[in-house]
């Protein structure tokens, strides 16, 4: 099975699992107003449910859940069994996008080619939709752990929580916001890249390996892969914001410069940034030698990261 076939297989499985989540099924029409009567206990009330579904079901690469499934698959074949953790990662990523797009942060009007959540549902409901997805992610993982009794589930959940939290993704976002319009600095951009983007691309790999029962040496190799991939991914994102096609990207370009963001190209320039991304991808692929011959897909995924147009 080639790279595209494997990726599509993971992608279809993730999309099906998201669409089938028991709290998100039902009427597919967007509900913009609150219900006329009190909702039944145990369901997500409208219009919150519609706001959650709207952003979560927008077409996307689903690279984070794919990374978790592929990370688990490095050691074990029953990757469908860890789908709840993959779905939860997409929930966390989507919540971060909803909040990033808000006027108080990046003030974006388009996401994945469609109006952003706050443009459709209003700012208050967009905030709540992001909050809902974050809490629903952990509810989804914990319910799966309780039902399966998986021996490594709590460690994997803790890994995701740490990398998504106040010392991980949120830490990176904090500096990303507070340093807007300031002089670019190497130490700051490295910190932002490592945490704002890198942590939520490392967590899927390490959590997937944890769920598969990986030893410390394999976890370290997976962490190296995730960190290098995450750094390269964000550099490419920064370059696409400067050079990419907004129609293909599904979002506005030139926003980093508009907001004076602390980006890799702002510190190192575009040519050096491209070379750095290519070097990081080589280093990510080298870290996968510990998993040969089962690492071919993740090696090709690393190459896809550097070559992508969106």
C-alpha positions in Angstrom: 0.0 0.0 0.0 1.5 3.4 -1.0 1.7 6.6 1.0 -1.5 8.1 -0.4 -3.5 4.9 0.1 -2.3 4.5 3.6 -3.0 8.2 4.5 -6.5 8.0 2.9 -7.2 4.9 4.9 -6.3 6.6 8.2 -8.2 9.7 7.1 -11.4 7.9 6.2 -11.3 6.1 9.5 -10.8 9.3 11.5 -13.5 11.2 9.7 -15.9 8.3 10.2 -15.1 8.1 13.9 -15.6 11.9 14.4 -18.9 11.9 12.5 -20.1 8.9 14.6 -19.2 10.4 18.0 -22.4 9.8 20.1 -22.6 13.3 21.4 -22.3 14.9 17.9 -24.7 12.8 15.8 -28.2 13.9 14.9 -29.6 16.8 12.9 -27.0 18.0 10.4 -28.6 21.4 9.9 -26.9 24.3 11.7 -29.0 25.6 14.6 -28.2 29.2 15.1 -30.6 29.9 18.0 -31.2 28.3 21.4 -33.9 25.7 21.7 -37.4 26.9 22.5 -37.6 24.4 25.3 -35.0 23.2 27.8 -32.8 20.5 26.3 -32.8 17.0 27.6 -30.0 16.3 30.1 -27.0 14.5 28.7 -27.0 16.2 25.3 -25.1 19.2 24.0 -27.5 22.1 23.7 -27.9 24.2 20.6 -26.4 26.2 19.1 -23.3 24.9 20.9 -23.6 21.5 19.2 -23.9 23.1 15.8 -20.8 25.3 16.5 -18.8 22.3 17.6 -19.8 20.2 14.6 -19.3 23.1 12.2 -15.6 23.5 12.9 -14.8 19.8 13.7 -16.3 18.5 10.5 -14.7 21.0 8.1 -12.4 19.1 5.7 -8.8 18.9 6.8 -5.6 16.9 6.7 -6.2 15.4 10.2 -2.4 15.1 10.5 -2.5 14.9 14.3 -4.9 11.9 14.6 -3.1 10.3 11.6 0.2 10.7 13.5 -1.2 9.0 16.6 -2.6 6.0 14.6 0.7 5.7 12.6 2.8 6.0 15.8 0.8 3.2 17.4 1.1 1.2 14.1 4.9 1.3 14.3 4.6 -1.4 17.0 1.1 -2.9 16.7 -1.4 -3.6 14.0 -4.7 -3.0 15.7 -4.6 0.8 15.3 -8.4 1.1 15.1 -8.4 0.3 18.9 -6.8 3.6 19.7 -9.2 5.7 17.6 -10.7 7.6 20.5 -7.3 9.1 21.3 -6.9 10.1 17.7 -10.3 11.8 17.6 -9.5 13.6 20.8 -6.4 15.1 19.3 -8.4 16.5 16.4 -10.8 18.0 18.9 -7.9 19.7 20.7 -6.5 21.0 17.5 -9.8 22.3 16.3 -10.4 24.1 19.6 -7.1 25.8 19.2 -8.0 26.9 15.7 -11.3 28.3 16.8 -9.7 30.4 19.5 -6.7 31.4 17.3 -9.2 32.8 14.8 -11.0 35.1 17.3 -10.6 38.9 16.9 -8.7 39.0 20.2 -6.0 36.7 18.8 -5.4 36.4 15.0 -8.7 37.8 13.8 -9.0 35.5 10.8 -12.1 35.3 8.6 -11.4 32.0 6.8 -10.5 28.6 8.0 -10.2 25.6 5.7 -11.9 27.7 3.0 -15.0 28.5 5.1 -16.0 31.4 7.4 -14.4 31.0 10.8 -16.6 29.9 13.8 -17.0 33.4 15.2 -18.1 34.8 11.8 -20.9 32.2 11.7 -21.9 31.8 15.4 -20.6 35.0 17.0 -17.6 35.4 19.3 -19.3 34.1 22.5 -20.4 30.9 20.9 -17.0 30.4 19.3 -15.3 30.7 22.7 -17.7 28.1 24.1 -17.3 25.8 21.1 -13.5 25.8 21.7 -14.0 25.2 25.4 -16.4 22.4 24.6 -14.0 20.6 22.3 -11.2 20.8 24.8 -13.2 19.2 27.5 -14.9 16.7 25.2 -11.5 15.6 24.0 -10.5 14.5 27.6 -14.0 13.0 28.2 -13.6 11.0 25.0 -10.2 9.6 26.0 -11.1 8.9 29.6 -14.3 7.1 28.7 -12.2 4.9 26.3 -9.7 4.2 29.0 -12.3 3.3 31.5 -14.2 1.0 29.1 -11.1 -0.8 27.8 -8.9 -0.9 30.9 -5.9 -0.1 28.6 -2.8 -0.4 30.8 -1.0 2.6 29.2 -4.0 4.9 28.6 -3.4 7.3 31.6 0.2 7.9 30.6 -0.8 8.7 27.0 -3.6 11.0 28.2 -1.1 12.8 30.5 1.3 13.2 27.6 -1.4 14.8 25.5 -2.5 17.1 28.4 1.0 18.2 29.1 1.8 19.1 25.5 -1.5 20.8 24.9 -1.4 22.7 28.1 0.2 25.6 30.0 3.8 24.4 29.5 3.1 23.2 25.9 0.9 24.6 23.2 -0.7 27.3 25.3 2.8 28.5 26.4 3.8 28.9 22.8 0.6 30.7 22.0 1.2 33.0 24.9 4.5 34.2 23.6 3.2 34.3 20.0 0.6 36.8 21.1 2.7 38.9 23.6 5.6 39.3 21.2 3.6 40.6 18.2 5.3 43.7 16.8 8.6 43.2 18.7 12.0 42.7 17.2 12.5 39.1 16.0 14.7 37.0 18.4 16.1 33.6 17.8 15.5 32.3 21.3 11.9 33.4 21.3 11.0 32.0 17.9 12.6 28.7 18.8 10.5 28.5 21.9 7.3 29.5 20.1 7.9 26.9 17.3 8.7 24.2 19.8 5.6 24.7 21.8 2.9 26.4 19.8 3.0 23.9 17.0 5.7 21.3 17.8 4.1 20.0 21.0 0.8 19.1 19.4 2.6 17.3 16.6 4.9 15.5 19.0 2.1 14.4 21.4 0.4 12.2 18.8 3.6 10.2 18.1 4.6 9.8 21.7 1.1 9.0 22.9 0.6 6.5 20.1 3.8 4.8 21.1 2.9 4.8 24.7 -0.4 3.2 24.0 1.5 0.5 22.0 3.8 -0.2 25.0 7.0 1.3 23.6 10.1 1.3 25.8 12.1 4.5 26.7 14.5 4.2 23.8 11.6 4.0 21.3 9.7 6.8 23.0 12.8 9.0 22.7 13.1 8.3 19.0 9.5 9.0 18.5 9.8 12.3 20.4 12.7 13.4 18.3 10.7 12.6 15.1 7.7 14.6 16.4 9.8 17.6 17.5 11.7 17.8 14.2 8.6 17.3 12.2 6.7 20.0 14.2 9.4 22.6 13.8 9.6 21.9 10.0 5.8 22.0 9.8 5.6 25.4 11.3 8.5 26.8 9.2 6.6 25.6 6.1 3.4 27.2 7.4 5.3 30.5 7.9 6.7 30.3 4.3 3.2 29.5 2.9 1.8 32.6 4.7 4.4 34.6 2.7 4.4 32.7 -0.6 1.3 30.5 -0.7 -2.0 30.7 -2.6 -4.8 31.7 -0.3 -7.3 29.7 -2.4 -5.3 26.5 -1.9 -4.6 27.2 1.7 -8.2 28.0 2.6 -7.2 31.0 4.7 -5.9 34.5 4.3 -2.1 34.9 3.6 0.1 37.7 4.7 -1.3 37.6 8.2 2.0 37.0 10.0 3.5 40.2 8.6 0.3 42.1 9.2 0.4 41.2 12.9 4.2 41.4 13.3 4.5 37.8 14.3 7.7 36.2 15.6 8.3 33.7 12.8 11.2 31.7 11.5 11.4 33.7 8.2 11.3 36.9 10.2 14.4 35.8 12.1 16.4 33.9 9.4 14.9 34.9 6.1 13.1 32.8 3.5 16.0 31.0 1.9 17.5 29.9 5.2 14.1 28.9 6.5 13.6 26.6 3.6 17.0 25.0 4.1 16.3 24.6 7.9 13.0 22.9 7.2 14.7 20.5 4.8 17.4 19.7 7.4 14.8 19.1 10.1 12.9 16.7 7.9 16.1 14.7 7.3 16.7 14.6 11.1 13.1 13.5 11.7 13.5 10.7 9.2 16.8 9.6 10.7 15.1 9.2 14.1 12.8 6.6 12.6 15.7 4.1 11.9 14.8 2.6 15.3 11.5 1.4 13.8 12.6 0.1 10.5 11.1 -1.5 8.4 7.7 -0.3 9.7 8.5 3.4 9.5 8.1 3.9 5.7 4.8 5.8 6.1 6.1 8.3 8.6 9.2 8.9 6.5 6.9 9.7 3.6 4.7 11.9 5.8 7.8 13.9 6.7 8.5 14.4 3.0 4.8 15.4 2.5 5.2 18.1 5.2 8.0 19.9 3.3 6.4 19.6 -0.1 2.8 20.5 0.8 1.0 23.5 -0.7 -1.6 23.9 2.2 
